[in-house]
């Protein structure tokens, strides 16, 4: 489990691509101090497992399903990535519940600076949109952000200067893709409501008709 609070930016040092899978080595610096084999690390929001490490680098295996479903396949040597280690049981919970299981890919369509904030519009599928609500949480490339506006196929987030500079968002350009993980609590609620259709009075239609 992660929080969406990015700890560091890592640099891709080695990429080894197989037919459908990948092996990635990342230079990470400070967060290597207590790394162990088998640790979970979110790389641009994708939960991966450490298979080898040195004092400054660690290696991860990426299975075919992850390669297909995320932006990991587009990484290149020299690219920077957002990194977050799994949350310690005694740590502060500063973001929201993030599993590291990406739901889909979005595309940046606009970046706008307003006062001290940067607003980013991201196109998403209608399937992802159903799990997003204004003022709700979303993880974009592993970063916990608040949704300020949502359209059927677009969401808008806003970043403060610290988040913008300490993550890879400052490097992202219009047209580039990002990993999207929607709020896990919302996914469970919608899944349960859909399963209750025809068996319970509390349905999606009932909630919509009553202002929810």
JOURNOR-V783401 format. One record per backbone hydrogen bond with DSSP energy under -1.0 kcal/mol. CO is the residue of the C=O (numbers start at 1). NH is the residue of the N-H. If there is no record, write none. Layout:
# JOURNOR-V783401
CO_NH / CO_NH
This chain:
# JOURNOR-V783401
1_87 / 2_98 / 3_96 / 4_144 / 8_83 / 10_81 / 11_27 / 12_78 / 14_25 / 16_23 / 21_18 / 22_62 / 23_16 / 24_60 / 25_13 / 25_14 / 26_58 / 27_11 / 29_32 / 30_33 / 32_35 / 36_39 / 39_50 / 40_86 / 41_48 / 42_84 / 43_46 / 46_43 / 48_41 / 50_38 / 52_59 / 56_28 / 56_29 / 57_54 / 58_26 / 59_51 / 59_52 / 60_24 / 62_22 / 63_67 / 64_68 / 65_69 / 66_70 / 71_74 / 72_75 / 76_79 / 79_12 / 81_10 / 82_44 / 83_7 / 83_8 / 84_42 / 88_91 / 98_2 / 100_47 / 104_180 / 106_178 / 107_123 / 108_175 / 110_121 / 112_119 / 114_117 / 117_114 / 118_159 / 119_112 / 120_157 / 121_109 / 121_110 / 122_155 / 123_107 / 125_129 / 126_130 / 128_131 / 129_132 / 133_136 / 136_147 / 138_145 / 139_181 / 140_143 / 143_140 / 145_138 / 147_135 / 149_156 / 151_154 / 153_124 / 154_151 / 155_122 / 156_148 / 156_149 / 157_120 / 159_118 / 160_164 / 161_165 / 162_166 / 164_170 / 168_171 / 173_176 / 176_108 / 178_106 / 179_141 / 180_103 / 180_104 / 181_139 / 183_187 / 184_188 / 185_189 / 186_190 / 187_191 / 188_192 / 189_193 / 190_194 / 191_195 / 192_196 / 196_199 / 196_200 / 201_203 / 203_207 / 204_208 / 205_209 / 206_210 / 207_212 / 208_211
